[in-house]
Every structure is written in structure tokens, then in C-alpha cells.
């Protein structure tokens, strides 16, 4: 895939080579400098060692030129590998005798003022000079040529440069191989993501030798893919449930209308309108749930709180559920306690109550009872809905308030799409409250409402 960003494959080699080059060059400079200083120190020590070994013979020779020449010449020819030259000076500084290569004697000058006997000074970069005081105010100047060790230093520096070049080339090859390996793994993961279909597990998490970082990226992408697939599956369930829940009332409206047309004047218009009104209310409730769930979370959270009386809102807006309970033969009881003034979103709270009551009616058998309790306490409002249906399965309770979770269909009812109770939980959280679900304690056999039934409690702090 082409782009304007940098590539791991090409950049890794350059990074490795650049880093290795800088390191090796700096190391070469440091080591070459250290080698130079060591060799210079050894040259100083060599000159002083030669002087120390010859000093007794030089003092014995004094200003005797022939004896001086023999003593110095023997030392130069037999003991030293480093070129050396000598010059004998009289008390007035005049040159009495010189021994050694002419090139060195040309460099050998009078010792500067302030330099004492056996103190080494450096006329040039590669030469070392000192003198020895002799009897009769004479002195012997000596100079040592270190051109050889300077050449060795240059060879050492050149060797370090060659090592730096070879090391950089090797680092470039290693870096490119490393970058190619990482690039292939990342590219493979990207290709699998683009072509995986329903496959969620990526090879980047299974390939032996995969770096930890690449494995972490692959695992994160696997998790993201799994979440995306789960969300898609839930969306499919939602769409299917919406289609079913919206189609059923519409189909009922069509059927009742067709029957009324076929029967002509023999159909009671009031009953037809009642059936239509019931189905329209079912449609309205489904649409309310869709709008509540589809509203942006930040917009819902930022909704302006309104002061209202929950008692009045429930009495005015639960007529549809009351009529549905009456048609089914279910007794809907409403209990109100305490002060029910509240500040929040009345539409959302009433919708949550309607979902709870409607769900309880759906699960109740004819002759059963649904109880809605509104209790105002000092610091909160407690809303509970109980029914005499079969109650909740133990393995369903922990998932009841998750969106798009299907449950077992109620007798004569469709399973739905698991959105109503999820909206109840969302409304409670949005108002800083909570919702819990469970089964009512069983009553003695033969007593009214002996079946355990379900109980859902929503608590809203004031």
C-alpha cells in the first residue's frame, strides 16, 4: 500500500546503519586518540630509559669526542629500533660532536630555557628531545624520532574507519532484514483484517517468533474485530426485532380493516377503532424505544431536567397499558406512597415505566396481577413493578439489561429484541440511579399469587 508516511522496511535499515555508524565513528576517534596518547607516553619513556642506561658512560666520556662517539654510536646501532641522534656541546654551547642521521640532527636544536636535564620536550609531533649534564660544564643533547609509531597510529585509525564502514554495512543489512520481518508481519495482519470476513483470529497472534509489540497490535485488532462483529450481530438482531415489532401492529391494522370492509355494516366501528388504537399505541411504544436508544448519549446526558410530579405523569400516560391489561384480563394495580415530585426527564422515566409495566403484562396470564409501586422517600424515588408470571430464569438475570438480548417468548407473544429493559437501565444510569431484577419470594401454595413472578426495581436519587 502506497502512502506518504515512512516505511518500516526502509527506515529500519537506515536507522540501524546510522546508529551503528555514529557509534563506531565516535568509538574509533576515542580509541585512536587513546592509542596516540599511549604511544606518545611510551616514546617519552623510551627516551628516558635510553638516557638512564647511557648516562654513566656519557659522564665518563666527558668532552672526549672519540669516546663520546664510540659510546653513543654503539648504543644507536645495537640497542634501539627507534632512530636517535646525539650532539655534544661545550660549556659555551658550541657543538663539539654530532652522531646520528642528518635529518634528525637538523631538528636537534639547543634546549629551550626553562627545560632542565632529563626533562622531555617535543620539537615536533613525532620527536622527543632532552639533555644530560656532563662534567666540565658540557652537556649531551639527545633526540628520538617517533615517525614509526605515528605511522602505526594512522594504521590503527584507518583500521577503525574500515571497521566503522563494515559495521555500518552490516547494520544496514541487519536493519533491512529486521524491518522486512516486521513489515511482513504487520502487512500480513493488515491483509487479514481486510480479507478476514467472519474470521477474527489473526496469524499475528499465532506465528512463532512474533515480537511482543506486533502480537499486542494483532490482539488489539482481534478484540476490535470481535467487538465490531458482535455489534453487527446485535444490529442485525435489532433490525430483525424492529421489523417484527413494527410489522405486527401494521399487519393487525390491515387485517382488522380488511375484515371490517368485508363485513360491511355488520362490524362495530367502536371495536375496530379500539383495536386500531391498541395497535397504534404498540407502534408508538416501539418508536419511542427506538428514538430513546438511538439518541446520542451526550445529547441525552445534557438534556435539561424538568421538575414534574411523577404521580400525575404516570396517571396521564399509562392509559395504553391499562387498556392492554384490561383486554387481557390482567389486573393492573398502582400504589403511590410519599412525595413523588422529581426533577429529571419525564419522557424518559415514563417510557422506562411503560416498558416495565408492558413487559409484566405480556408475561402475565389472564387473571393475573401486575403491581406498579411509586414510593417517594427522603433522598430517592423507588419504582417497582411485580407480576405473577413465570419469573426470570437464573441464567438470564445477569444479562437482562444488556441491549439486543433475546429472551424466551412469552405465551402468545413474540420474543422481542431485548431493547426495552436495556432502555430502563440506561434511563436509570442517566439519572444517577440503578435498576435491579429478580423474582418475588414464593408464597404458600393455594394462596393468591402463589407463583413467584418477577420483580424489577428502579431507584432514582433526588
N, C-alpha and C positions, 0 to 999 in steps of 0.2 A: 504494500500500500504506500503510495507516494504522498508526501506532505512536506510542509515547510519546517518541521521540527528536526531535531537531531536524531541520529540512529545509534542504537547501542552497538550494532555490528561494527560500524566505522569508528565511532568515538572511543570505544573501549581500547582499541589498539593504539590510537593516538595518545590517550590518557596514560596507558601503561608505558609507552615509549617515552613520552615527555617526562613523566615522573622518574623513570629509570635514568634518562639522560641527565637530568638535573642532579640527581643523587650521585651518579658516577662521576660527573664532571667536578662537582664540589669535592667528592672524596678523592679524586685524582689530584686536584690542586692542593688539598690539605696534605695528602701523603707525599706528593712531590716536594712541597715546602719542608715537611718534616725530614725527608731524605736529604735535602740540600743542607739543612742545618746540622744534621748528624755528620754528614761528610765534611762540612766545614770545621766542625769541632774536632773530628778525627785528624784533619790536616794540621790544625794548631797543635794537637797533642803529638803528632809525628815529628814536627819541627822541634818541639821542646825535648822530646826523647833523644833525637839525634844530637842536639846541643849538649844535653846532660851526659851522653856517652862520650863525647869528644872533648869536653871541657878540660879534663886532666891533661890530655896530650897538647891541647892548644896552649894551656898555661905553661907547659914545659917548653913548647916551641918559642914562645915569646915573639920577638921580632925577627927570628931566624927564618928567612924566606924559604930556604930549601927544606928545612924541617917542617915548616907550615904546609908547604906544597905537598910533601910526601904524606903527612898525616891526613890532610883534607882529601887529597886525591884518592888515597886508599879507601877512605870511607865512602866517597861518592861512587867509586867503581864497584865496591863489593857489598855494601850494606843497604843501599837504597834503590827502590824501584821508582820513586818519585824524583824527577830532575831537581838538582840543587846546585847552587853556586855560592862561592865564598870570596870575600875581599878583606885583605889585611890592611889596616890603616894605622899610621903612626900617631904620635901624640898630638900633632897639629892637624890631623885629619887627612894627611896626604895618603894616597894609595901606594902601598908598598908592594902588594902582590895580589893577583886575582886568579881564581881557579873555578872552572865551570863553563857551561855553554854561554856563548856570546849573547844569545837572546835574553838569557836571564841576567847576565852582567849588565846589560843595557837598562834593565829595570831596576837593578840594585842601586839605590841611591843612599845618600847619607841619612842616618836615622834622625827623624824629626826631634825637635826639642820637646822635652817632657816625657819621652819614652825611655824607660830605664832598661838595664840589662835583663835579658830573658823575658821581656815583655813583647808579645806578638802584636804586630800591626800589619795592615793589609794595603800594600801599594796599589794592587788591582784586585778584581773579583776573585781571581784564581791563584794569587801569590800570597805567601806569608813570609814576613821578614822579622828578624830580631838580631841582637848582637851580644857578644861575650867580651867582658873587660879582661885584658891580659896584662901581665907585668910590664912595667916600663911605660905605662900610660897608653899602651897600644890597645886596639880592640879589633875583633873579627866580626864583620857583618855576614849574615847568612840569609839566603832567600830560598824558598821552596816553591816549586811550580805545581799547582793542583789542576792543571788543564785536564788531566786524565779523569779525575773524579767528577769534574764538571760535565765531561762527556758522558760519564755513567749516569749522572743526574738527568741529563737530557734523554738518554735512552729510557730511563725509568719513567720520565714524564710522557714520552712517546708511547711507551707500553700502556700506561694508564689511559691515554687517549684512545688507543686501539681497544682496550677493554671497554671504555665508555661507548664506543661506536658499536662493538659487537653486542654489548649488553643492551643497547637501545634497540638494535635489530631484533635480538631475541625477545625483548619485552614487547616489541611491536607484533611479532608472530604470536606470542602467548596471549597478548591482549586481544588480537583479532580472533584467535581461537576461542577465547573466553566469551568475547562479545557475540561471536557467531552462535555459540552454545546457548547463551541466554536469549539471544534474538530468536533462535529456532523454537525454544520453549514458549516464549511469550507469543510468538506468531502462531504456534500450534494452538495455544489456549484461545487466542482471538479467532482463529478459523473455526474451532469447535463451537465457540459461542455463536458465531454467525450461521453455522450449519447444524447445530445440535438438535433442532426440533424438540422432541419430548425428552431427549437425553439431558440429564442435569449433571451427572458426574463427569468431570473433566480429567483428561490424562495427566494434566499438570500436577494432580494430587496423587498419582499412582506411579509415575515414571521413576525408577530408581535413580538416585543421584541428583534429583531435582533440588536446587537451592531452596533454603527455607523461605526466602523472600518470595520467590516465584510460586512456591507451594501456598504461601499465605494469600497471594493475589488470586490464585486459582480457587482456593477455598472460599474467599470472599465472593468471587464471581459465582461459584456454585450456590452459595447462600442466596445471592441476589436473584439468580435464575430460579431457584426453588421458590423464593418469595413471589417472584413475578408469575410463575406457573400457578402457584396457589391462588394468587389474586385473580388470575384469568379464570381458573376453575370456579372461584366464588362468583365472579362476574357472570359466568355462564349460568350458574345456578340462579343468580339474581334475575337475569333476563328471562330464564325459563319460568321462574316463580311469578315475575311481574306479568308475563304473557298469560299465564294461567289465571292469576288473580284478577286481571283486568278483563280477560275474555269471558270468565264465568258469569259475572253480572251482566255483561253485554249480551251474552247468549241467552240469559234468562229474560232480559228485556225483550229481545227479539221473539223468543218463544211465546211469552205471555201476550205480546202484541199480536202475533200471528193467530193465536188461539182466539183472542178477543175479536179479531176481524172475521174469522171463520164462523164463530158463534153468532156474530151479528148482535142484535139487540138483546140476546139472552144472557149476555155477560154483565155482571155487576160492575159498573165503572169504578166504584169506590174500591173494590177489592183489587182491580187491575192497577189502579193508581197506588194502592198501598204496596203491592208487590214491586211496582216500579220504584217507589220511593225507597224501599228497603235495598234494592239492588244499587240504586244511585248512591245511597249512603255507603254501601260497601266499596263502590268505586271511589268515592270521596276519601274514605279512610285509607285505601291503598295509595291514592295520590298524595295524601298528607304524609304518609310514611316515606314515600319516595322523595318528596321535597325536603322533609326533615333530614333524611340521611344524606341526600345529595348536596345540602347547603355547605358552603366552605366552612371548615372548622373555625378559622379565625373570625369569620363573619358571625358565626353563631355565638362564639365566645364573647364577641364585642357587642352583642345585642343589648339594647337598652332595657334595664329592669323596669318593670311596671308594678306599682302597688295594686293589689287586687284581693278580692275575697274569694278564696278557693271554694267555699260553700256555694256561693252564687254561681260561679263558673261551672261547677260540676252539675248543678241542678239544671242550668240552661243548656248545657252542651252534651249531655249524656242521654238525650231523648232517643236517639237511634239505638243505643244499646238496650235501653229499657224496652223499646218496642220489639227488638230482636229476642230478648229474653221472654217477653210475653208470648210471642208467636211460637217459641219452642216449648213453652210450658215450664220455664225456669224462673224461680222467684228471685228477684234482684233486690237485696236489702242494702240500705245505705245508712250507716251510723256516723254521726258527726259529734265530735267532742271538742270542747275548748275553743280558743280563739284561732280562727283559720285565716287571718289576714297575713298576706305574704307578698314579698317583693321579688319578682323574677319574670320569666317569660310565660304568661298564661297559656298561650297557644301550645308551647312545647309540653308543659306539665299536663295540660288536659289531654293532649294526644297520647302521652305516656299512660295516663289513667284509662283512656279509652282502649288502648292496646291490651292492658292488663285485664280489664273487665270483659272485652270482647273475646280474649283468649280463654278466660274462665267459662264464659257462656258456651263457647264452641266445645269445650271438653266436658260440659255438664250434660247429664241425661235428663230427659223430660221428668219433671217433678223434683229436680234437684234445686239447690240453693247456692247463690253467689252472694258473698257479703263484701261490700266496699266500706272500709272504715277510714274516716278522715279524723285524725286526732292532733289538735294543736297543743303543743307543750311550750314551756318557757323558752327553750332555746332551739326548738325544731318542730317540724311538722312530719308526722308519721302517716304514711298512706299504705294500707294493706288491703290485699284482695285475696279472698279464700273461696274455694269451690269444693264440691263434693264429688269431683271426678276421680279418675284413677291415680292422680298424683304424678310426681316426677319419678322417672327411673333413676336409680342411684348413679349410674354411669353417665347420665345426661346433665346432672345438676351443675357440674363444673363448667359446662360448655353452653349453658342455656342462653347466656347474654353475648355470645360471640355472633358476629354478623354472618348471615347466609348459612347457618347451621340447620340442617333438616332434622325434624323430629318424626316420630311415628304419627301417622294421620289419626285425627280424632274420628270417632264413629260417624260416618256420613259426611265427613269433611275432608278436604284436601290437606296435604302435609304442610303447604305453605312454603315460604322461602326463608324463614328464620330471621326476618328483619324487625318484626315488632318488638320483641324483647331486647334486641340489641339497641333499638332506639330508646327504650325505657332506661337502660343502663347509661346511654350517652347523655340523656337529659339529666339524670341524677348526678353524673360526674360534672356536667356543665354548671350545675348549681351548687357544687361543692358537697354533694351528698353521696349516697350509696344505695345499692339495691341488693337484696338477698332473696334467695328462693329456697324452698324446702317443702316438706309435707307436713300436714297438720298431725298432731298426736291422734292415734286411733281412739275411737270411742267404743264403749261396750256394744257387743252385738245386740241388735234389736232396737237400739236407741236411734233417734232421728239423726241422720247424717252419719251413720256408722262407718261408711267408707272414709279412708284417711283424707283424700283430697289434697289439693296443692295450696300453698300459701306463698305469696310474694309480697315483700315489704320494701317500700321505697322511703328513705329518710332524707329530708331536705332541711339543712340548718337555716335558721332565721338570720 
